[in-house]
Amino acid sequence: MPYQSNDELPPRVRDHLPQHAQDIFREAFNHAWVEYANDPRGEEVPYRIAWAAVKRRYRKIGESWVPISR
């Protein structure tokens, strides 16, 4: 199910990622949801793609997600 806003994201995403990372997650998930609509694995693929998108721009240090310096 696509997310209209960050408020709709699962708690494990919404409560741990910074706002910008949530935006990245939501946009990647929504795009993958459409792209892989017929995949029998359901939400698994969009979730993996969304987390991969976040990890390209953020990394976890301890309990915090911080932007990767470029």
N, C-alpha and C positions, 0 to 999 in steps of 0.2 A: 504494500500500500504506500503510495507516495505521500510525502509530508508537505503540507502547505506552509508550515512555519516551524521554527526551531522549538517552539513550545510543544509540538507534537512528537518530537524525537523521543526515543526510549530513554528512561532515566540514566542508564549506563553511558549514554552519549551526552545527553543534556546536562547532567550533573557533574561531568568530569572534563569536558572540553571547553576551551575558551569560545567565545561567541563566533569569531571568524572561523575557527575549526569546525564548529557546528554548521556554519553556512556551507563550508566545503563538503562536509559529510552529507548534508541534506541534498545539495545539488548533484553530487555524484550518485547518491542512492536513487534519486528520482530519475536521473538519466538512465542508469543501469536497469531500473525497474521496467522502463519502456523497452529498452534494448533487449532484455532477456525475458520478456513477458511469457514466452512459451517454454522456458527452461523448467524441467520437472523438479529442479531443486528449490523452486519457490524463491523465498527471500534470501536464501544463503548467498547467492551470487551477488545481488546488489549490496548486501552488507559487506562482503569481502572487498568489493570494488570501492565502496565508500571509505572503509578503513584504510585501504591502500592509498587513496587520494589524500586523506588526512596525514598519513605517515610520510608523504612526499614533502609536506610543508611544516610539520610539527614532529617533535620527538618527546617521549616521556622521560622526565628526569624525576626520579622519586615518585611522588604522587601527582606531579604537575605536568601538563602538556605545554611545551614552550616552542615558539617559532624557531625554525632552523635558520641560522644566519647564512646569508648568501652573498 
